Every structure is written in C-alpha cells, then in structure tokens.
C-alpha cells in the first residue's frame, strides 16, 4: 500500500501553508494465512557483532542484522516488499511526514505514547539528539567514536524540534533521497538519555524486541517487547542469534534445522543448490545484497599514489572470470551502482566495455602490463605489495582471485587477513597499500553510496580519492528532482569513477537467502541491511 496523500493545514510549528502529507499505513499487511503468535526464531550469525549494538558506529551487516530488532527508525522500508523504493517507505516512529519548499524541508509527525525499553518516553528530543550527533553539529550533545555515514547528512542545515511530537529537517538544497536514507537499517533513533558508547555493550531501543542476554562469542538473545507501539506485534516470543564462525558449520547447522534461516549474504549459488538437494523443502530466494566487491588502493602510498598503477589494477582483473570462479556465475556485473534487475541506477551493458577491466580479457591484461611497465615493473620484476582483506571466507575467496590476476601484470601481492573489529578503523586510518573489499550501500540510491565512499573527507573514503569535479557532480545529481535527468547525471559519475580507478568495482553480490518453510514473513529485500527488524516474522510450527 502506498502512503496516502492528504491535505493538512500545518500551524504552530514554524512553517505555514497547505502541505501534501504522506500518511504511513500500518507496518506490514496481513498475509493470506493468519499469523500465529509465539515461538523463538533461531538465526545464524557469522561472527561476533564487531560494534555491539552501535549501528551508527558500524559499516557491516554483522552488526545491523542482530541489532535491528532492538531499534526503530523514523521510517522504514516495508518488511513484506522485496524491492525497496520511495513508495515502499512506511512509518515507524513517525506516523506521517511531509516535504515542503521543493524538497528543502522534511517534516515528521511522531507517534505518541512510545516508550524506550527502560520505560522513558520517546520524544522529538531523541530524534534531534540522534541526527545532530550524526551530522556532528557544533552544539551536538554527544559524539560517536567513529561516524561512517556522517556525509549522508552533510546537506542538513539544522534539525528543529518545535514540540515533543514534531521534527523538521531543514536542508541546504533539495535532496529527495534523504527520506530513503532515513529508512535504511543503518538509521535508527538513539535515546537522548543513553550515552552512545553504551550501545557497544547493551541496547536501549524502542523496537519490537528487548535484549535479554549477549554472551560474547556464543549468542545474542532477545525477548518480545510487551510495550511495542504496533498493536499485535511482534509475533515471536523471542529471537536467538547463534554465532557460528566457520562457513561450512553454518551451512550444516541450517541443513540440520539447528537454525531457522541463513545469515544474509552467506549462501552462494552452489551452496543453495546443495541445500535444496539435501532438504527439498528449503526455501531459497534470490535477492540482491546491495554489496559490491571492489579494490581499495591507498592513493597516499606507493605504488598506488600513481594513477597508472591504480588503472593497471583496474585493467588486470577479469570481472566475468571472477564471477565464475568465486560465485559460480551467481553475481552481477556492474560498476559503482547496481544495474537492473537488482537496482535502478546502473549503466547499460553496452557502456561497460569502454571502461577499464570490462573489455576482452587479453586486451585488458595487456593494458595493465603496459601501464606497469611504464612504472618500471613487469611479471619478471614485480612490484611487491601487501593486500589486506577481512578474515571472512567471502572476502578471502575474492582476495585470492585478485592476487593471481595481479601477478600476471607485474604486481606480486601477499595476503594479510584483518579481523572485522579492526578492519574499518584500519581502512579509515589508511594503514594499508591495497585491499580486497566489500562495500555495502545502505539504500539503492547514489547519495548513500557516493557521499559515503567517494566524498573527499568522508570517513569511509578509504582510498583518499578526492576530485573537485566529481564533488560538484555529486551535488548536482543529489539536488535533481527529475528522476530521468538524475539518472543521466549518475551514469556520467559512474563512468568517471571507473576511469579514475577511484575504487574499481568487480561484481555485485547476489544472495540465495535460505530459510525453512515454517519461517513466515521473513522477506529478503534487494538490500540486506534493511530487513532485520523482524516484527512481522512468525513461525508456523
């Protein structure tokens, strides 16, 4: 159901006039079979959550997946609709919202009677606290240890809380994508009365589930929140995330019924086929992760401080061969935005061939060798580098393929694996030469991707790439209200980033999400950061 359009006269909040108001429907719609209340859902967790429950300090699904049930956003993507878009945004802590002044002001009308898990009332003060902290306002009452998505909010001039149940985001220029960024699983509202650091070890939210116990290295356990603001939700009595670090052991646990569903992004095409053969009733859903595999190169350290070396790497890696070798053909080929059917902003296949690494493999390798030769290196006299990657199987698989590709053009790389808890801080500080990286985008929108990963001073711009022309292009597309015109601008940005070897894209990952058939309403979205709230999920046992 789309948010209905209403006419509403706004008074007493510092704005005046007649507004088009988006009223959010109830979260989710009743399925054909009446849901049952009760039961505990057991889910696989691939590693210890590296930032605890501090979603605003994280850049990994290893945190968002087990932390989302504790929290609420202002708005969220409808959990029962797989493809996320503007018309699938529904209210959570906000009952209604309205754009004003040609997308320069976004007004939220908040639910009344909402309580934090510790019994404190939720008000507009919590919203202002959260987003002043995120945008690092001069008078922000709190500061995050690491703020990976600070640049999502660079266009926010100020956040106004004129009364306990109204919040207004005042923007410097039009930015329609802000509503989508607020719907991401990366955008919960924190409690103003809770120090942000506390979320690294505990969780006080307004979400459908309350934290019962976190036994590090073993499990995270939630119980139903009896005071949840949506009547009749959640259906489950609780959720338990069982930490199983080894990939094969996680698959075996799912196959044996020890867990009810896989970890998002964990199930390759081959694994899905094996599960389906062993357990024919297993439900497998193909879904985009909104995660791309890419190469990060530190532009401040040799040899990658020279654009020729970066372009040589971009030319060297055969994307289609990587897809076959690592993903058994199950990934998607594209550049910095995912292409259809997985996303809406990607460039057409016919335009890929002109970009580094997307032509004929032999020609691309020759181009890479030539560039390295100009720098004085060859396969017989290679540049010796250290390539870093996270100590997770899906990262190591990709890194191993890259190492072999680079060897053929005159780059000899040794692999160093970094634990997740150290990975993002290491990359932010630039303590590496080259890395095999996965970049997840909180929503399928250029603003969420480009400001976070390519803006000159963003904490997640791990390569320190900075191009004033690109910065101007980012701002222009962000403020463009016409979708067709914006798409054309975004296509130009994608081409420019690849030609600059800013962060060469390799593939876009596609999940084969696996779950037992008794799990109902767990719908994998085309973005695995955004469907972990689980307020609509029930078990049919």
TISE-550818 format. One record per atom (N, C-alpha, C): x, y, z; residue in one letter. Coordinates in steps of 0.1 Angstrom, whole numbers, plus 5000, padded with zeros to 4 digits. Each point is the difference from the previous one (the first is absolute). Layout:
<recs>
XYZa;...
</recs>
This chain:
<recs>
500849885000x;499250125000x;500950125000x;499750104991x;500850125000x;499450095011x;501050095005x;499550105010x;498950094993x;498950025007x;498950074993x;500350155001x;499550074990x;500250154999x;498950075007x;500350095009x;499050085008x;500350144999x;499050095002x;500350145002x;499950035014x;501050075005x;500150035015x;500550145002x;499350075008x;500450145003x;500950005013x;501250044997x;501050005011x;500150135007x;499950005013x;500050125008x;500849985012x;500750115004x;500750005013x;501349935000x;500649964989x;501349935000x;501050084992x;499850134998x;501150084994x;499950004985x;499049924994x;499849994986x;498550044997x;499750044989x;498650034997x;499649964986x;498749974998x;499649974986x;499349875000x;499549964988x;499349874998x;501149904995x;500049895006x;501049904997x;499449874993x;500849944992x;499749864996x;500649915011x;499249925006x;500549925012x;499949854996x;501149945003x;500149854998x;499749945013x;498849935001x;499649935012x;500449854998x;500849955010x;500549864998x;498949905004x;499949894993x;499149905004x;500649925011x;499249915006x;500549915010x;501249934995x;500949965009x;501249934995x;499649864996x;500249984987x;499649864994x;498549984999x;499749914992x;498649974997x;499849855003x;498849975005x;499749865004x;500149904988x;500849895001x;500149914989x;498749914999x;500049924990x;498849924998x;499749905012x;501049955005x;499949915012x;500250085013x;499149995009x;500150085012x;501349965008x;500850105003x;501249975008x;499749945014x;500949935005x;500049945013x;501050085009x;499550025012x;501050065010x;500749905007x;501250035004x;500849905008x;501249954993x;500849935007x;501249934994x;501250095000x;501149944999x;501350075000x;500749964986x;500450114993x;500749984988x;501549995003x;500749904994x;501449985002x;500750034987x;501050095000x;500650054988x;501549985001x;500749984988x;501449995000x;500650145000x;501150015007x;500850135001x;501549964996x;500650064990x;501249954995x;501250045008x;499950105009x;501150045009x;499550085011x;500850025010x;499650095011x;499750144994x;498950065005x;499750134995x;501150105004x;500750064990x;501250075003x;499850135008x;498950074998x;499750125007x;498949985010x;499749895005x;498949975009x;498750044993x;499350095006x;498750044994x;500150144995x;501250064999x;500250144996x;499950014985x;498849994994x;499850014986x;500750124994x;499950115006x;500550134995x;501550004999x;500749905007x;501449994999x;500549884992x;499149954992x;500449884993x;499850014985x;500749924992x;499949994986x;499849864995x;499449915008x;499849864996x;498749955004x;499549904992x;498849935003x;500249915012x;501249975004x;500349925012x;499550075013x;499850144999x;499450075011x;498550034997x;499750054988x;498650044998x;499149885001x;500349884995x;499149895000x;499649965014x;500949995010x;499649965013x;499650125009x;500250124996x;499650125008x;498750064996x;499649994988x;498850064995x;498749975008x;499849885005x;498849985008x;499850085012x;501150065005x;499950085012x;499550144998x;500250054987x;499850144997x;498850034992x;499750134998x;499050054990x;500650124993x;499650024988x;500350124992x;498950105000x;500250114994x;498850094997x;499249934990x;500649954989x;499349934990x;500849884996x;499449904993x;500749884997x;499449954987x;500749914993x;499549944988x;499049885004x;498950004994x;499049895003x;500749875000x;499949935012x;500749875001x;499549894991x;498850014995x;499449904992x;500250024985x;500750114996x;500250024986x;501550004997x;500449914990x;501449974997x;500750124994x;499450064990x;500750114993x;499750135007x;501050065005x;499950135008x;499950124990x;499250095003x;499850124992x;499350115009x;499850124994x;499450105007x;498649965005x;499349934991x;498649975004x;499949875009x;501149955004x;499949895010x;500550055014x;500250135001x;500450065013x;498750015009x;500149955012x;498850015009x;500550065013x;499150045009x;500350065012x;500449915011x;500950045008x;500349925013x;499850105011x;501050075005x;499850105010x;499250124995x;500150024987x;499250114994x;498749944995x;498950065003x;498749964995x;499750064986x;500550134998x;499850074988x;501250084997x;500250044987x;501150094997x;499650084987x;500750114998x;499750094989x;501250074995x;500250014987x;501050084994x;499450144998x;500950105002x;499650144998x;501150074992x;499650124995x;500950094993x;500949934990x;499449924991x;500749934989x;501149915005x;499749925010x;500949905005x;501250075009x;499750115006x;501050065008x;499649995015x;498849965003x;499649985014x;499349875001x;500349915009x;499349875002x;499550005015x;498749995001x;499350015013x;499549865004x;500249965012x;499649885005x;499050025012x;498949935000x;499150005012x;500149875007x;500450005012x;500449885007x;498949935008x;500149875001x;499049935008x;500150045015x;498850005006x;499950035014x;499949875009x;500550015012x;499949895009x;501149894998x;501050034992x;501149904998x;501050015011x;500449885005x;500950005011x;501349934996x;501150055006x;501349924999x;499949885008x;500949914998x;500049875007x;500150025015x;500650115004x;500250025015x;498850085005x;499050024992x;498850075005x;499950154998x;501150064996x;500050144997x;499250034988x;499350124999x;499250034988x;500950054989x;499649964988x;500650044987x;499450134996x;500950104996x;499550134995x;500950054989x;499750114995x;500850074989x;501450035005x;500250015013x;501350035005x;501049894996x;499549875000x;500849894997x;500450004985x;499150054992x;500350014985x;501050104998x;499850125006x;501050114998x;501449965005x;500049935012x;501249965006x;500849914990x;499349904994x;500649904991x;500650074988x;499250084993x;500550064988x;500950125001x;500050075011x;501050095003x;501349935002x;500049895007x;501249925003x;500549954986x;499249954992x;500449944987x;500650104991x;499550124999x;500550104991x;501150085007x;500349975013x;501150065007x;499750155001x;498850045004x;499750145001x;500950065011x;500350134999x;500950065010x;499549995014x;498750005002x;499450005013x;499549865004x;500449904992x;499549865003x;500449965014x;499049945007x;500349965014x;500849875002x;500349934989x;500749885001x;500849984987x;501049915001x;500949984988x;500249854999x;500149954988x;500249864997x;501549974999x;500549885004x;501449974999x;500449994985x;499149954992x;500250004985x;498750024994x;499950084989x;498850054995x;500049974984x;499849884996x;500249964986x;499150074990x;498850045005x;499050064990x;499850145003x;500950075006x;499950145003x;499650084987x;500549964989x;499850074987x;498649984995x;499349905005x;498549994996x;499350135004x;500450075010x;499350115006x;500750134997x;500950014991x;500850124997x;499150114995x;498849974994x;499150104995x;499050045010x;500049955012x;499150045010x;500550135007x;499250114999x;500450135006x;499849995015x;498849965004x;499849985014x;498849915002x;499849955012x;498949925004x;499250075011x;498750024997x;499250085010x;499049915006x;499850025013x;499049925008x;499150105006x;499050064993x;499250105005x;499049965011x;499749875001x;499249955011x;500349855002x;499649935010x;500449875003x;499749894989x;499150044991x;499649904990x;500150054985x;500950104998x;500250054987x;501550024998x;500649964989x;501450024996x;500050054986x;500950104998x;500250064986x;501549994997x;500349944988x;501350004995x;500050114989x;500850115003x;500250114991x;501349974992x;499850004986x;501149974992x;500650124993x;501349994996x;500750114993x;499550014986x;499649894994x;499549994986x;499149884999x;499249994989x;499149894999x;500849875000x;499449905007x;500649865000x;499049905003x;499349964989x;498949905002x;500449875006x;501349964998x;500549875005x;500149995015x;499950115007x;500250005015x;498949915006x;498850004995x;499049915006x;500449854999x;500649964989x;500449864998x;501249975010x;500950105002x;501149975009x;499549985014x;499050085004x;499449985013x;499349875002x;499649934989x;499349875000x;501049895001x;501350024999x;501049895000x;500149945014x;500449885000x;500249935013x;501250065007x;500850084993x;501150085006x;499650125007x;498750035001x;499650135005x;499050005012x;500349925010x;499150005012x;500150135008x;498950025008x;500050125009x;500649955013x;501050075005x;500649975014x;499250085010x;500149955013x;499450075011x;501050115005x;499450125002x;500850115004x;500549985014x;499449925008x;500449985014x;501049895002x;500449944988x;501049885001x;501350054993x;501149995007x;501350034993x;500249914988x;500450064989x;500249924988x;500949885001x;501050015009x;501049905002x;499349875006x;498950025007x;499449895007x;499449904990x;499750054988x;499549914990x;501049894995x;501250025003x;501049904996x;499949885009x;499450015012x;499949885009x;498649975004x;499050094997x;498649975004x;499150084990x;498749985002x;499150074990x;498750045007x;499850135000x;498750065004x;499450064988x;498949944994x;499450054988x;498550015002x;499350024989x;498550005001x;499549894991x;500849914996x;499749904990x;499149885005x;499749914992x;499149895003x;500549905010x;501450005002x;500649905009x;501050075009x;500049945012x;500950065011x;501249905002x;501150055002x;501249925002x;499949925013x;500149874999x;500049925012x;501449965005x;500849954991x;501449975003x;500950004988x;501250045002x;501050004989x;501249925007x;500249884996x;501149925005x;501150004988x;501050085002x;500950034989x;500749874995x;500049994987x;500649884993x;499049894999x;498850015007x;499049895000x;498750044994x;499350095006x;498750044994x;499550135005x;499050064993x;499350125004x;498549965001x;499450035011x;498649965002x;499150115003x;498850014993x;499050105003x;498749945005x;499250085007x;498749965003x;499050114995x;498849964998x;498950094995x;499950125008x;499850114994x;499850135007x;498550015002x;499549995013x;498550005002x;499550144998x;500850115000x;499650134998x;500250064986x;500249914991x;500350044986x;498850084995x;500350114992x;499050094996x;499049964989x;500349884994x;499149954990x;499249895006x;498750025001x;499149905006x;500149864993x;500249905009x;500149864995x;501349964994x;501050095001x;501449964995x;500950015012x;501149935000x;500349904990x;499349875003x;500149914990x;499349875002x;500949905009x;501350014998x;500949915007x;500150035014x;500249905008x;500450025015x;501450045001x;500949974990x;501450035001x;500749964988x;501350055000x;500949974989x;501449965006x;500649914994x;501449965005x;500949994988x;501150085001x;501049994989x;501249925006x;500349894993x;501049915004x;501350034992x;501150035007x;501250044993x;500749874995x;500149984987x;500749894994x;501050054990x;501350005004x;501050074992x;500449934987x;499949875000x;500549934988x;498949984990x;500250044987x;498950004991x;499449864998x;500849904998x;499449864998x;499249965012x;500450035012x;499249975012x;498750075000x;500050124995x;498750085000x;499049934990x;500549954989x;499249944990x;499549875006x;500849925007x;499649885006x;499050025011x;500150115007x;499050035011x;498750034993x;500050074989x;498750034993x;499449874995x;500849924993x;499549884994x;499449905011x;500650005012x;499549925011x;498950055007x;499650134997x;498950065007x;500350065013x;501350025003x;500450065013x;499850154999x;500050064989x;499750144998x;498850004989x;499250105001x;498850014991x;500350074987x;501150085000x;500350084987x;501550035000x;500550024988x;501450034998x;500350145004x;501350035001x;500450145001x;499950064987x;499550134999x;499950074987x;501350014992x;500049964987x;501150014992x;501049885001x;499649905008x;500849895003x;499949884990x;498950004993x;499749884992x;500350024985x;501149944995x;500450014986x;499049914992x;500250024987x;499149924991x;500349855002x;501249965001x;500349865002x;499549955013x;500250075011x;499549965013x;498549995000x;499350094993x;498550004999x;499649874993x;500749964989x;499649884993x;500249885008x;501150005008x;500349885009x;498950005011x;499650115006x;499050005010x;498749954995x;499650054988x;498749964994x;500049854997x;501149954996x;500149854997x;499949925013x;500650055010x;500049935013x;498650015007x;499550134999x;498750035007x;499150064990x;499349924992x;499150064989x;499050105004x;499650005013x;499050105004x;500750135004x;501350015000x;500750135003x;499650114991x;499750115005x;499550124992x;501350084996x;500250024987x;501250074996x;499450124992x;500550125004x;499650134993x;501250074995x;500050024986x;501150084994x;499750155003x;501050075006x;499850145004x;501350074999x;500050124995x;501250085000x;500450035015x;501350025002x;500550045013x;500250155001x;500150064988x;500450144999x;501450025006x;500849904997x;501450005004x;500949974988x;501050084998x;500949984989x;501449965004x;500649924993x;501449965002x;500950104992x;501050055007x;500850104994x;501450005005x;500950084994x;501450015004x;500250145005x;500550005013x;500450135005x;501550024999x;500450114995x;501550034999x;500350135007x;500950015008x;500450115008x;500750104991x;499450114996x;500650104991x;501150085006x;500349975013x;501150075007x;501249915002x;499949874995x;501249915002x;500449944987x;501349994997x;500449944987x;499749855000x;499949954988x;500050074987x;498750064996x;499049995009x;498650044997x;499750155001x;501150075004x;499950154999x;500150054986x;500349904991x;500150034986x;498849944993x;499250094993x;498849954993x;500249894990x;501249994995x;500349894990x;499949875007x;500549995013x;500049875007x;498549975003x;499250095004x;498649985003x;499349954988x;500250074988x;499449964988x;500449864996x;501349975002x;500549864996x;499249905008x;499850025013x;499249905008x;498649994994x;499450124997x;498649994994x;500049924987x;501050024992x;500049924987x;500349855003x;500749975010x;500549865002x;499049905003x;499050045008x;499149915006x;498849974990x;499949874997x;498949954991x;498849985008x;499050104999x;498849995009x;499249884997x;499849964987x;499249894997x;500649875004x;501349994999x;500749885005x;499949995016x;500150115006x;499850005015x;498649955003x;499050054993x;498649965002x;499949854999x;500649944990x;499949854998x;500849935011x;501250055003x;500949925009x;499550015015x;499650125004x;499650025014x;498549995002x;499250044991x;498650005002x;499249904991x;500749924992x;499449904991x;499050074991x;500350124996x;499250074991x;498850075007x;500050005013x;498850045007x;500050155004x;501150074997x;500050145003x;499650084988x;499950145002x;499750084989x;501250094996x;500150034987x;501150094996x;499550144999x;500850105005x;499650144999x;501150085006x;499750135000x;501050095006x;499450065014x;500150135003x;499850045014x;498650005004x;499049994991x;498649985004x;499549874994x;499149925007x;499549884994x;499150024989x;500149924990x;499150014988x;498849915001x;499050034991x;498849925000x;500349854998x;499249915006x;498850025008x;500350035015x;501250005004x;500350015014x;500050145005x;500250104991x;500050145004x;499550084988x;499850135002x;499450094990x;501050104994x;501250015006x;500950114996x;501249954991x;500249874999x;501249954993x;500050044985x;501249994994x;500150034986x;499849874992x;499750024987x;499649894991x;501349924996x;499749874997x;501149914997x;500950064988x;499350064991x;500850054988x;501050115003x;499750065011x;500950115004x;501249955009x;499949885005x;501149945008x;501349984993x;499949954987x;501249964993x;501050114999x;499650125000x;501050114999x;500750045013x;499749935011x;500550035013x;501249915003x;500950045008x;501249915004x;499549875006x;500549894994x;499749875006x;498849934994x;499250074991x;498849944995x;500149964986x;501150024993x;500249964987x;500449854998x;500649974989x;500549864998x;501249975010x;499949895007x;501049985011x;501550014995x;500349954988x;501450014996x;500450154997x;499150074995x;500350144997x;500150085014x;499249965009x;500150075013x;501349975007x;500449875000x;501349965006x;501150084994x;500050014986x;501150074993x;500050145004x;498950075002x;499950145004x;500650015014x;499749915009x;500550005013x;501649985001x;500549914992x;501449984999x;500750124995x;499450064990x;500750124994x;500150125010x;498950025008x;500150105010x;501049975011x;500149875004x;501049975010x;501450014994x;500249974987x;501350014994x;500450145000x;499150094998x;500350155000x;500550045014x;499649925010x;500550035014x;501249925004x;500549924990x;501249925003x;499849865005x;498849954999x;499749875005x;499649914989x;500149865003x;499649904991x;499849875007x;499449904994x;499849875007x;501349945005x;501250034993x;501349965004x;500650095010x;499650125001x;500550105010x;498850075006x;499349935008x;498750055005x;500150105011x;498950085001x;499950095012x;499449915011x;500750005012x;499649925011x;499150085010x;498849955002x;499050075009x;499449905009x;499450065010x;499249925010x;498550034997x;499249904998x;498550024998x;499349965013x;499250095005x;499249975012x;498649964997x;499449925008x;498649974999x;499449955013x;498750015002x;499449955013x;500249855001x;500149955012x;500249865003x;498649935000x;499450014988x;498749934998x;500149934987x;499449884999x;500249924988x;499750074987x;498850074999x;499650074988x;501050104995x;500750065010x;501150104996x;501349934995x;500349895007x;501349934997x;499849944986x;498949944997x;499749944987x;500450114989x;499450125001x;500250104990x;501550045000x;500650035012x;501450045000x;500949904993x;499849875002x;500949904994x;499950014985x;498850024994x;499950024986x;500750134995x;499950115007x;500650124997x;501649994999x;500549935010x;501549985001x;500549934988x;499349904995x;500449934988x;499950094987x;499050085000x;499950094988x;501150115000x;500350055012x;501050115000x;501449954997x;500249875003x;501349944997x;500350004985x;499049994992x;500250004986x;500450134993x;499850115008x;500450134994x;501250065007x;500649935010x;501250065006x;499850055014x;499049955007x;499750035014x;500049875008x;501049995009x;500049885009x;499550045014x;498849945003x;499350035012x;500049895010x;500350035013x;499849915011x;498850045008x;499349905005x;498750025006x;500150015015x;499450115006x;499950025014x;498550015004x;499649915009x;498650005004x;499850085013x;499050085000x;499750095011x;498749975007x;499949995013x;498849975007x;499050124998x;498749975000x;499050104997x;500150115010x;500249985012x;500150105011x;501050114997x;501149964992x;501150094997x;499950054986x;499249944991x;500050024986x;499750154997x;498850055004x;499550134996x;500950115006x;500549985012x;500950105005x;501350014993x;500549884996x;501349994992x;499850074987x;498949974993x;499850064987x;499850155001x;499350045010x;499750155002x;501350075002x;500949945007x;501350075003x;501049994988x;499649914990x;500949984989x;501249925002x;499949915009x;501249925004x;500149874991x;500150024987x;500049894991x;500550064986x;500449914991x;500350044986x;498949974991x;499549885000x;498949964991x;499249905008x;498749994997x;499149915007x;498949944991x;499649885003x;498849944994x;498950035009x;499050074995x;499050065009x;498649974995x;499050005010x;498650004997x;499450135005x;499350064991x;499350135004x;498549984999x;499350015011x;498649995001x;499450145000x;498950024993x;499350134999x;498749995007x;499850095009x;498850005009x;498750004993x;500050064988x;498850004992x;500450014985x;499149964991x;500450014986x;499750144995x;500950095004x;500050144996x;501450064999x;500350084990x;501450054999x;500450085012x;499150085006x;500550085012x;500649915011x;499349895002x;500549915011x;501449944997x;500249984987x;501349944995x;501150104999x;499750114992x;501150084996x;500550105011x;499150055008x;500550095011x;500749925011x;499649875002x;500749925010x;501349954995x;500149964988x;501249934995x;501050084991x;499550114994x;500850084991x;500250155003x;499250055010x;500250145003x;501350025007x;500650124997x;501450025004x;500449975014x;499250035010x;500449995014x;499149905007x;499349914993x;499249905007x;500849905007x;499649965012x;500749905007x;500149864993x;499149984991x;500049874992x;500750014987x;500550124997x;500850014987x;501449955003x;500149875000x;501249935005x;501250034991x;499750034987x;501150024991x;500650155000x;499350095006x;500350145000x;499950064987x;499249944991x;499850064987x;499250135002x;500550114993x;499350135001x;500150074987x;498850024994x;499950074987x;498950115001x;500450124999x;499150115001x;498950004989x;500449954988x;499049994990x;498949905003x;500549895006x;499049895004x;499150055012x;500650085009x;499350055011x;498850094995x;500350084990x;499050094994x;498949914993x;500449904994x;499149914993x;499149935010x;500549965012x;499249945010x;498950095005x;500450135003x;499050095005x;498950034989x;500450014988x;499050024989x;499049894999x;500549885000x;499049894999x;499149995012x;500650035012x;499349985012x;498850105001x;500250124994x;498950105001x;499049994988x;500349914991x;499149994988x;498749925003x;498950074999x;498749945003x;499549914989x;500350034988x;499549924988x;500849865000x;499349895002x;500749875000x;500849974987x;499550034989x;500749974987x;501350094999x;499950125003x;501150095000x;501149955010x;499549965012x;500949965010x;500849874995x;499249914994x;500749874996x;501150044990x;499850094990x;501050034991x;501250065007x;499850085010x;501250055007x;500749895008x;499349915005x;500649895008x;500849914991x;499549974988x;500749924990x;501450074997x;500050134998x;501350074998x;500949985012x;499550015012x;500949985012x;500649865000x;499249904997x;500549865000x;501149994991x;499950054988x;501149994990x;501250075005x;499950125005x;501150085005x;500849935011x;499249945009x;500749935011x;500849884996x;499549934990x;500849884995x;501250054992x;499850104992x;501150054992x;501150065009x;499750055012x;501050045010x;500549895009x;499549884998x;500349895009x;499950045014x;498950075003x;499850055014x;499949895010x;499249904996x;499849875008x;499449904991x;500849944992x;499549914989x;499049905005x;498850004994x;499049905003x;500349874993x;499749895007x;500249874993x;498749934997x;499249975010x;498749944998x;499050065011x;498749974998x;499050035010x;499549865005x;500049985012x;499749875006x;498549985000x;499649884997x;498649965000x;499849885010x;499250025010x;499849895010x;499049904995x;500049885006x;499049904998x;499549965014x;499250105006x;499749995014x;499249875002x;500449935010x;499449875003x;499450005014x;498749945000x;499349995013x;499149884999x;499649955012x;499149895001x;498650054997x;499149924994x;498750044996x;499150045012x;500349965012x;499250045011x;500250155004x;501050064995x;500350145002x;499250094991x;499150085005x;499150084992x;500350155001x;499850074989x;500250144999x;501450055002x;501049914999x;501450054999x;500350014986x;499850134995x;500150024985x;501450074998x;500949934993x;501350074997x;499850114990x;500550125003x;499950124991x;501150004990x;500050104991x;501150024991x;501150075007x;500150005013x;501050075008x;500049935013x;501149935004x;499949925012x;500250075013x;500250134999x;500150085012x;498750045006x;498949984993x;498750075003x;498949915004x;500249865001x;498849925003x;500249925013x;500850055009x;500349935012x;499150045012x;499050084998x;499150045012x;499249885005x;499549924991x;499349875003x;498750025008x;499450115000x;498850025008x;498849934993x;500149964987x;498949934994x;500249854999x;501249955004x;500349864998x;499349925010x;499549884996x;499449905009x;500449864996x;499849915008x;500449864997x;498749915000x;499949924990x;498949924998x;500449855004x;500049985013x;500349875005x;498949945009x;
</recs>
